[in-house]
């Protein structure tokens, strides 16, 4: 049953990315480029997502199990460190240069769009590199 609802959530998320144009790199770059012709329409999409996420996270803080009985795995760290800032900067640079972030990248990959295929390949390579670096850090 959890697998079905996970699939359903993924489908709804993907459709939302398509409908809101978040999977369109040109639209995203138009939103991020505030020095030229700025397109603020994605601010409403982000604002809506932040509102839903804010209330969703606040409502599940007191729960030990999800609605379907799965374990709740919420973030526990509360401090900002160099790794968090570095990751955020790297993510922002990639998003700004490509106009794609992981969710839309997967939508574009599924649609067979070359930019999406390249983005997801680079994302996977970055994840593998991160794992290698983490293993090396743990050994030290």
C-alpha positions as CSV (number, residue, x, y, z in Angstrom):
1,X,0.0,0.0,0.0
2,X,2.9,2.4,0.8
3,X,4.3,1.8,-2.6
4,X,1.1,2.8,-4.3
5,X,0.9,6.0,-2.3
6,X,4.5,6.7,-3.0
7,X,3.9,6.3,-6.7
8,X,0.7,8.5,-6.5
9,X,2.7,11.2,-4.7
10,X,5.4,11.1,-7.3
11,X,2.9,11.4,-10.2
12,X,1.1,14.3,-8.5
13,X,4.5,16.0,-7.9
14,X,5.6,15.5,-11.5
15,X,2.3,16.8,-12.9
16,X,2.6,19.8,-10.5
17,X,6.1,20.5,-11.8
18,X,4.8,20.4,-15.4
19,X,1.7,22.5,-14.8
20,X,3.7,25.2,-12.9
21,X,6.5,25.2,-15.6
22,X,9.1,24.3,-13.0
23,X,10.3,21.7,-15.4
24,X,11.0,24.3,-18.0
25,X,14.6,25.5,-17.6
26,X,14.0,28.7,-19.6
27,X,11.1,29.7,-17.2
28,X,13.2,28.9,-14.2
29,X,16.2,31.0,-15.5
30,X,13.7,33.8,-16.2
31,X,12.7,33.7,-12.6
32,X,16.3,33.6,-11.3
33,X,17.5,36.4,-13.6
34,X,16.4,39.5,-11.8
35,X,18.8,41.8,-13.8
36,X,16.9,41.5,-17.1
37,X,13.3,40.7,-17.8
38,X,12.3,39.0,-14.5
39,X,9.5,36.5,-14.5
40,X,8.1,36.5,-10.9
41,X,5.4,33.8,-11.6
42,X,7.4,31.0,-10.0
43,X,7.5,32.9,-6.7
44,X,3.8,32.0,-6.3
45,X,4.6,28.3,-7.0
46,X,7.4,28.4,-4.4
47,X,5.2,30.3,-1.9
48,X,2.5,27.7,-2.2
49,X,5.0,24.9,-1.7
50,X,6.6,26.6,1.3
51,X,3.1,27.1,2.9
52,X,2.2,23.4,2.4
53,X,5.6,22.3,3.7
54,X,5.5,24.6,6.7
55,X,2.2,23.3,7.9
56,X,2.9,19.7,7.0
57,X,6.2,19.6,9.0
58,X,4.6,21.4,12.0
59,X,1.7,18.9,12.0
60,X,3.9,15.8,12.0
61,X,6.4,16.8,14.7
62,X,4.4,15.2,17.4
63,X,3.8,11.9,15.4
64,X,5.9,8.8,15.8
65,X,4.4,7.1,12.8
66,X,3.1,8.2,9.4
67,X,-0.5,8.0,8.4
68,X,0.2,4.6,6.9
69,X,2.3,3.3,9.8
70,X,5.8,4.0,8.5
71,X,8.5,5.4,10.7
72,X,8.9,9.2,10.6
73,X,12.4,10.3,9.6
74,X,12.5,14.1,10.1
75,X,15.8,16.1,10.2
76,X,17.3,16.4,13.6
77,X,20.2,18.9,13.0
78,X,19.4,22.5,13.9
79,X,22.7,24.3,13.3
80,X,24.1,25.8,10.1
81,X,27.6,24.6,9.3
82,X,30.1,25.0,6.5
83,X,28.9,21.8,4.8
84,X,25.3,23.0,4.7
85,X,26.3,26.5,3.3
86,X,28.6,24.9,0.8
87,X,26.0,22.5,-0.4
88,X,23.4,25.3,-0.6
89,X,25.8,27.4,-2.7
90,X,26.6,24.5,-5.0
91,X,22.9,23.7,-5.4
92,X,22.1,27.3,-6.1
93,X,24.9,27.7,-8.7
94,X,23.8,24.5,-10.5
95,X,20.2,25.6,-10.4
96,X,21.0,29.0,-11.7
97,X,23.3,27.8,-14.5
98,X,21.1,24.9,-15.7
99,X,17.6,26.1,-14.7
100,X,17.0,22.6,-13.4
101,X,16.9,21.1,-9.9
102,X,16.5,17.4,-9.0
103,X,12.7,17.0,-9.2
104,X,12.3,18.7,-12.6
105,X,15.5,16.9,-13.8
106,X,13.7,13.6,-13.2
107,X,10.6,14.9,-15.1
108,X,12.8,15.9,-18.0
109,X,14.7,12.6,-17.9
110,X,11.3,10.7,-18.0
111,X,10.3,12.9,-21.0
112,X,13.6,12.0,-22.8
113,X,14.8,15.6,-22.9
114,X,18.6,15.8,-23.5
115,X,19.1,18.5,-20.9
116,X,17.4,16.3,-18.3
117,X,19.4,13.2,-19.2
118,X,22.7,15.2,-18.9
119,X,21.5,16.9,-15.6
120,X,20.5,13.6,-14.0
121,X,23.8,12.0,-15.1
122,X,25.8,14.8,-13.6
123,X,23.6,14.7,-10.4
124,X,24.3,10.9,-10.1
125,X,28.0,11.5,-10.7
126,X,28.0,14.2,-8.0
127,X,26.3,11.8,-5.6
128,X,28.8,9.1,-6.2
129,X,31.7,11.6,-5.7
130,X,30.1,12.7,-2.4
131,X,29.9,9.1,-1.2
132,X,33.6,8.5,-2.1
133,X,34.6,11.7,-0.2
134,X,32.5,10.7,2.8
135,X,34.0,7.2,3.0
136,X,37.5,8.7,2.8
137,X,36.6,11.1,5.6
138,X,35.3,8.3,7.8
139,X,38.5,6.3,7.3
140,X,40.6,9.3,8.6
